[in-house]
Amino acid sequence: MAEYTLHQINNQVEHTEELVSKLRGFFKICASSFTGPDGIDDFVDSELLCFLDKSSPGQYFYLLHDGELASSCIVYTRKGYHANTMNLGISLVSTNEKYRKKGLVSKLINWVINHYEGVNNESSEFEIGESITNGSSIEYINNQLPIEIRNNGNVNWTLYSIVGEFYTRFGFKPCRDLEWLAIHQSEIQYEPFILRDDGTELLISSNDSHTITEGKNAFKVINDNKYQNCAPETTTFPSFIKRGQLYIDTHLTNDMNEKKSFLYDNCGITIKDNLTNTETSAFICQFFYPGTIVIARVVSDVLDKETFDIHWNRILQFVYTYANNAWNSFPCVKSKSVKSKEIAIIMANNDFQCKSEVIPKEEFVDKLTGDNGWHNVQQGIFLPMIRPWRDAVEEEEEVSIADNGFWCVM
């Protein structure tokens, strides 16, 4: 008899107290793979928030050994950017410390991929639990992933690796045309941001987060099929905003209460130039690493570099003020339970767009990393990876990310 039993829970079912309690226990074990002991409760709360959001369909697969969680992962299903395509994102890949170095992650991911792709999936490695053998998992897949799209191969598997190229063994290919930019707390110098009252500056609230993917702040949709799309069509940026709000509500102190409006209500800023009727917007959020702030998108339609410089200097002032308000309030940072390298602001170069093209992406990167403490760490934070559907996995094509944003549609 197999030592391990495989089960699944999908987030389209009723969220009973028993289910939430079970997931909370599992995610608490998973937390050891992603955060230190002082950040476990925050990690669990934020992951539950995302998984229980039915607007982002997900299926949680987990291996049990004598009733104890051994290894697990989540597969999120979203629409892709190309017409009639789907994106399957693998997330929260983890193994209980007691069961590491047994190859469980490899066996689990191989099984899950074969399960979705309809490949013969008999396994002597573990027993298949009733939550899968009763057909509910396949029913969920059929509902979320139309068979016509699967038969046409219009599906990409994607993940964001924190363990380098480990996932190449499963057919994933690294996407190297992306660079990470970062600045750490100790390197930031700034004057506190005060909003101007002349109508040229507008704070963006979490209620405005739809502007991330719609209207004039939307990134262009890539229709050239030579590009793979790491990013799905639907944004999870609101979920990242909710994570930050949840953290603030959970740890609200008198000190934080004074800054709550600034931290809770705002997720970005728009700087306007009334003479040319152009503007630059930047969106920010708290990342799931405690103490890490993400610039999720920068969009500008300025017509000259001088105007952009003015806008960008004000945006950085806003971002630095937001970050330092957070760092001076969040208990995990104040208690120094977070690694100092994680107290930082990060951005992916693909999340910059100048619609007039007066500032090319390369020039923006050079400007940011020139002399103000920012560093280009290449793929040193996360490595996005893509796996084609079924038979296409053996193709040796160069993988390119469609340049339509990264973090805010992750």
C-alpha positions in Angstrom: 0.0 0.0 0.0 1.3 3.5 -0.9 2.6 5.6 1.9 1.0 8.8 0.6 -2.6 9.7 -0.4 -3.3 12.5 -2.9 -6.3 14.8 -2.4 -7.7 18.0 -3.9 -9.8 21.0 -2.8 -11.0 23.5 -5.4 -12.1 27.0 -4.4 -15.4 26.9 -6.2 -17.0 24.8 -3.5 -18.8 26.2 -0.4 -16.3 27.7 2.0 -17.4 26.0 5.2 -15.7 26.6 8.6 -14.3 23.1 8.4 -12.8 23.7 5.0 -11.2 27.0 6.0 -9.8 25.5 9.2 -8.3 22.6 7.2 -6.7 25.0 4.7 -5.4 27.2 7.5 -3.6 24.2 9.0 -2.1 23.2 5.7 -1.0 26.7 4.7 0.6 27.1 8.1 2.9 24.1 7.3 3.5 25.6 3.8 4.5 28.9 5.3 7.9 27.4 6.5 8.9 27.3 2.8 8.3 31.0 2.2 8.7 33.0 5.5 10.2 33.0 8.9 8.3 32.0 12.1 7.2 35.5 12.9 5.5 35.9 9.6 3.5 32.7 9.5 0.1 34.0 10.6 0.3 36.9 8.1 1.3 34.5 5.3 -1.6 32.1 6.1 -4.1 34.9 6.2 -3.0 36.4 2.9 -2.8 33.0 1.1 -6.3 32.1 2.4 -7.6 35.4 1.1 -6.3 34.7 -2.4 -7.4 31.0 -2.5 -10.9 31.6 -1.2 -11.5 34.3 -3.9 -13.8 32.5 -6.3 -13.2 35.0 -9.0 -9.7 33.4 -9.4 -10.5 29.6 -9.8 -7.9 27.4 -8.1 -7.4 23.8 -7.2 -5.2 22.8 -4.2 -3.5 19.4 -4.5 -2.0 17.9 -1.3 -0.3 14.7 -0.3 -1.0 13.3 3.2 1.1 10.8 5.2 -0.8 9.3 8.1 -3.1 12.4 8.0 -0.2 14.9 8.0 0.5 17.2 5.1 3.6 16.2 3.2 3.6 18.2 0.0 1.2 20.5 -1.9 0.7 23.0 -4.7 -2.1 25.1 -6.2 -3.1 25.4 -9.8 -4.9 28.7 -10.7 -6.9 28.9 -14.0 -7.2 32.2 -15.8 -7.9 33.5 -19.3 -4.8 34.3 -21.4 -4.0 37.4 -23.4 -4.3 35.8 -26.8 -7.9 35.1 -28.0 -9.2 31.7 -26.8 -6.2 30.9 -24.7 -5.9 29.9 -21.0 -3.2 30.2 -18.4 -2.5 27.6 -15.7 -0.4 29.1 -12.9 1.3 26.8 -10.4 1.6 28.4 -7.0 2.5 27.7 -3.4 4.7 24.7 -4.2 5.9 23.4 -0.8 6.9 20.4 1.2 6.7 19.8 4.9 10.2 20.0 6.4 9.7 16.4 7.8 9.3 15.0 4.2 11.9 16.9 2.2 14.5 15.2 0.0 12.1 12.5 -0.9 11.3 13.8 -4.4 7.7 14.5 -3.4 7.4 17.8 -5.2 8.6 16.3 -8.5 6.2 13.4 -8.2 3.3 15.7 -7.3 3.9 18.3 -10.1 4.3 15.5 -12.7 1.0 14.0 -11.6 -0.8 17.3 -11.6 0.4 18.2 -15.1 -0.6 14.8 -16.5 -4.0 15.0 -14.7 -4.8 18.3 -16.4 -3.4 17.3 -19.8 -5.3 14.0 -19.8 -2.2 11.8 -19.9 -2.4 8.2 -18.4 -1.7 9.0 -14.8 -1.5 5.7 -12.9 0.9 6.0 -10.0 2.4 3.5 -7.6 3.9 6.3 -5.7 0.8 7.3 -3.9 -2.9 6.4 -3.5 -5.5 8.6 -5.1 -8.0 9.9 -2.6 -11.8 10.0 -3.0 -11.9 13.8 -3.7 -10.2 12.9 -7.0 -11.6 9.4 -7.8 -15.1 10.6 -7.4 -14.7 12.8 -10.5 -15.0 16.2 -8.8 -11.5 17.2 -9.9 -12.1 16.4 -13.6 -15.5 18.1 -13.4 -13.8 21.2 -12.0 -11.2 21.1 -14.8 -13.8 20.7 -17.5 -15.8 23.7 -16.1 -12.8 26.0 -15.9 -10.7 24.8 -18.9 -12.9 24.2 -22.0 -12.1 21.0 -23.9 -11.9 22.9 -27.2 -9.1 25.0 -25.9 -7.3 22.0 -24.5 -7.6 20.1 -27.7 -6.2 23.0 -29.7 -3.3 23.3 -27.3 -4.0 26.9 -26.5 -2.9 26.6 -22.9 0.3 27.7 -21.1 1.5 26.5 -17.8 3.3 29.3 -15.9 5.1 29.7 -12.6 7.5 32.1 -10.9 10.5 30.2 -9.5 12.4 31.1 -6.4 14.7 28.1 -6.9 16.3 28.9 -10.2 15.8 26.5 -13.1 14.6 23.6 -10.9 11.3 23.3 -12.9 13.0 22.7 -16.3 12.8 19.0 -15.4 9.0 19.3 -15.9 9.3 20.9 -19.3 9.2 24.6 -18.1 11.4 27.0 -19.9 12.9 30.1 -18.3 12.0 33.5 -19.6 15.1 35.6 -19.5 13.9 38.8 -21.2 12.9 40.3 -17.9 15.0 42.3 -15.3 14.4 43.0 -11.7 15.1 46.4 -10.2 15.4 46.8 -6.4 16.4 49.3 -3.8 16.8 48.5 -0.1 15.7 50.5 2.9 19.2 51.6 3.9 19.8 53.1 0.4 16.7 55.4 0.3 17.1 59.1 0.7 14.0 61.3 0.3 11.9 64.2 1.4 8.5 63.2 2.8 5.7 63.4 0.2 3.0 66.1 0.6 0.3 66.1 -2.1 0.0 69.3 -4.0 -3.4 70.9 -4.0 -3.2 72.4 -7.5 -4.9 69.5 -9.3 -1.7 68.2 -10.8 -1.5 65.2 -8.4 -4.1 62.6 -7.7 -3.8 59.7 -5.3 -5.2 56.4 -6.6 -7.2 54.4 -4.2 -7.8 50.6 -4.1 -11.3 51.3 -5.5 -9.6 52.6 -8.7 -7.6 49.4 -9.2 -9.6 48.5 -12.3 -7.6 51.2 -14.0 -4.7 48.8 -13.9 -6.0 46.8 -16.9 -8.6 49.2 -18.4 -8.6 52.6 -20.1 -5.6 54.8 -20.6 -3.5 52.9 -18.1 -3.9 49.5 -19.8 -0.9 47.8 -21.4 -1.2 46.9 -25.1 -2.5 43.4 -25.8 0.1 41.4 -27.7 -1.4 39.6 -30.7 1.9 38.2 -32.1 1.8 34.4 -31.4 5.5 34.1 -31.3 5.3 35.5 -27.8 4.4 33.4 -24.8 2.3 35.1 -22.2 3.3 34.6 -18.6 0.6 37.1 -17.6 -3.1 36.1 -17.7 -5.8 38.5 -18.8 -7.4 38.9 -15.4 -5.5 40.9 -12.8 -4.9 39.9 -9.2 -3.7 43.3 -8.3 -6.8 43.9 -6.1 -5.8 40.7 -4.2 -2.4 42.2 -3.4 -4.2 45.4 -2.2 -6.4 43.3 0.0 -3.4 41.6 1.4 -2.0 44.9 2.6 -5.3 46.0 4.0 -5.7 42.7 5.8 -2.2 43.1 7.4 -3.0 46.6 8.5 -6.3 45.6 10.0 -4.8 42.6 11.8 -1.9 44.6 13.3 -3.6 48.0 13.8 -1.7 50.0 16.4 -2.0 53.7 17.5 1.1 54.4 15.5 -0.3 52.6 12.4 -3.7 54.1 12.9 -2.2 57.6 12.2 -0.9 56.3 8.9 -3.8 54.0 8.1 -5.5 56.3 5.6 -2.3 56.7 3.6 -1.4 53.0 3.7 -4.9 51.5 3.4 -6.6 53.8 0.9 -3.8 54.4 -1.6 -2.3 52.1 -4.2 -0.7 54.7 -6.5 -0.4 58.2 -7.8 -1.0 60.1 -11.1 1.1 63.2 -11.9 -0.4 65.4 -14.6 1.1 68.1 -16.9 -1.7 70.5 -17.8 0.2 72.3 -20.5 0.6 69.1 -22.6 -2.4 67.2 -21.2 -0.1 64.2 -20.4 0.4 62.2 -17.2 2.4 59.5 -15.6 0.8 56.9 -13.2 2.4 54.4 -10.8 0.7 51.7 -8.9 2.1 50.0 -5.8 1.2 47.3 -3.4 2.6 45.2 -0.5 4.2 41.9 -1.7 3.7 38.6 0.2 7.2 38.9 1.6 6.7 41.0 4.7 8.5 44.3 4.2 8.7 44.2 0.4 6.8 46.9 -1.5 6.2 46.4 -5.3 5.9 49.1 -7.9 3.4 47.1 -9.9 3.1 49.3 -13.0 4.4 52.6 -14.4 2.5 54.1 -17.4 3.3 57.4 -19.0 2.1 59.3 -22.1 4.5 62.2 -21.8 5.9 63.8 -24.9 9.3 64.8 -23.7 12.0 63.5 -21.3 12.0 66.6 -19.1 8.4 66.3 -18.2 8.9 62.6 -17.4 11.8 63.4 -15.1 9.6 65.8 -13.1 6.8 63.2 -12.9 9.2 60.4 -11.9 10.9 62.4 -9.2 7.5 63.1 -7.5 6.4 59.4 -8.0 9.6 58.2 -6.3 9.0 60.6 -3.4 5.5 59.2 -3.0 6.7 55.6 -3.2 9.5 56.2 -0.7 7.1 57.9 1.7 4.6 55.0 1.4 7.3 52.4 2.0 8.8 54.1 5.0 5.4 54.6 6.5 4.8 50.9 6.1 8.3 49.9 7.5 7.9 52.2 10.5 4.5 50.7 11.3 4.5 47.0 10.4 5.4 44.9 13.5 7.3 42.3 11.5 9.7 45.0 10.3 9.9 47.0 13.6 10.8 43.8 15.5 13.5 43.0 12.9 12.0 39.5 12.4 12.2 40.1 8.6 15.5 39.6 6.9 17.0 43.0 6.1 17.3 42.1 2.4 13.5 41.7 2.2 12.9 45.3 3.4 13.0 46.7 -0.1 11.1 48.1 -3.0 11.1 46.1 -6.2 10.0 46.5 -9.8 10.1 44.4 -13.0 11.3 46.3 -16.1 8.3 44.9 -18.1 6.0 46.9 -15.9 7.2 50.2 -17.4 5.4 51.6 -20.4 5.8 54.9 -22.2 3.1 55.1 -24.8 4.7 57.9 -26.8 8.0 55.8 -26.7 9.9 59.0 -25.9 11.4 57.0 -23.0 12.3 53.5 -24.1 12.2 50.8 -21.5 16.0 50.4 -21.6 16.5 54.1 -20.9 14.1 54.0 -18.0 16.1 51.1 -16.4 19.3 53.1 -16.9 17.7 56.2 -15.4 16.5 54.3 -12.3 19.7 52.4 -11.7 22.0 55.4 -12.5 22.9 57.0 -9.2 20.0 56.8 -6.7 20.5 53.4 -4.9 18.5 51.2 -7.3 20.2 48.0 -8.6 19.5 45.8 -11.6 19.4 42.3 -10.1 18.5 40.6 -13.4 16.5 37.4 -12.6 17.7 37.5 -9.0 14.3 37.7 -7.4 11.9 35.5 -9.4 12.4 33.6 -12.6 9.2 33.4 -14.7 8.9 30.1 -16.5 6.5 28.7 -19.1 5.5 25.2 -20.2 3.6 24.6 -23.4 0.7 22.2 -23.5 1.3 18.5 -24.0 3.3 17.6 -27.2 4.6 21.1 -27.7 6.8 20.6 -24.6 9.7 19.2 -26.7 9.9 22.2 -29.0 13.1 24.2 -28.6 11.8 27.6 -29.5 13.2 30.6 -27.7 10.7 31.7 -25.1 9.8 35.5 -25.0 7.5 37.2 -22.6 4.9 39.4 -24.2 5.7 42.9 -23.0 2.4 43.7 -21.4 3.2 43.9 -17.8 4.2 41.4 -15.1 3.4 42.0 -11.5 0.0 43.5 -11.6 -1.4 40.7 -13.8 0.5 37.9 -12.1 
